[in-house]
Amino acid sequence: MKFIQVMEQTGNIEEARAEIEGYFQAAGDDTKVRQIFLCSDRDDEAKIVSIVHFDSSDSASENDDLDATKEGAAESQATTDITYRNLDVQHEWVR
């Protein structure tokens, strides 16, 4: 079953973009992330939402065990007001 993690925080979108690019460089081919959408709230530009796609919750758990993921999560939790939602994809429609 596909798995999505939604992360919401307050900050600067360009700094968030740089952090994600740095994560991909640090994790390299080991990352289990399939896709990330980095979004800003039209009504509040300081609100940032990242939508991260994984093949499964198991692959997300494997990704959590990577040093690059642990370091990035620790830094985000220490420096931002980040919140996480862990979602199992029950149905999917693609056009």
N, C-alpha and C positions, 0 to 999 in steps of 0.2 A: 504494500500500500504506500503510495506517495506520501510525503511528509513535508510540511511547510512550517517554517519558523518566521514569525512576524516580530520585528524589534522596533520599538518606538522610543525616540529620545528627542531631546531639545539640543539644538546646536547649529552648526554651519554646514550646509550641504557640501561645499567643496572640501571641507575637512573630512567629512564622512566618506566622500568619494576617495580621497587620498588614503584613508584608513583601510578601505576595502581593497584598493589596488595594492597597498602594502601587505595586506593579509594574503592575497593571491600570490604575491612574490615570495613571501615567507613560507607558505604552505606548499607551493609548487604543485607537482602532480599528485601529491598525497591527499589534497582536499577532496572531499566527497560532495561538495557543493556543485549542483548542476546549473543553477541560474540564480541571479540576484536582481531584484528590482529595487533601485534606490529612489525614493519618492520624497517630495516636499509637499506639505499641506498648503493648498492654495489660499486658505483662510488664515494661516499662521506659518509663515516661511521658516520660523525657528523650529517647527515640528518636523522631524524626519522619521520616515517609516521605511524600513528595509524588509523586503519579502524574499526569503531564502528558500529555494526548492532543493529537496533531496529525493533520492530514489525511494527511501524508506526511513522509518524511525531508527532502524538499526544502523543505516549508513550515517544518519545524523549523529548517533551516539559514537560511532567510530570517529567521526569528524571532531566531536567534542574532545576526544582523547589526544588530538594533535597538539604539539607544543604551541604552534602558531595560533590555534584556536584558544587555548587556555590563556596565553599571554594577551591576546586581543580582548577576550571577555573580561579578564581581570582589569585591564586598563579602562575599558568602557564603564565597568561598574564603579571604578574609583573616581572617574572624571565626569560622568554624565548621569542623568536620571533614567537610564535605559530600563525598559521593561520588555519581557519576552512572552510570546504566546506560542505554544507548541500545538500544531494542528495536524490531525490525520485527514488526508483527502478522501472523502467518502464517495464523491462523484465528480466527474470532470466533463465539461463540454468544450470542444474546440471547434472553431469554425474556420 
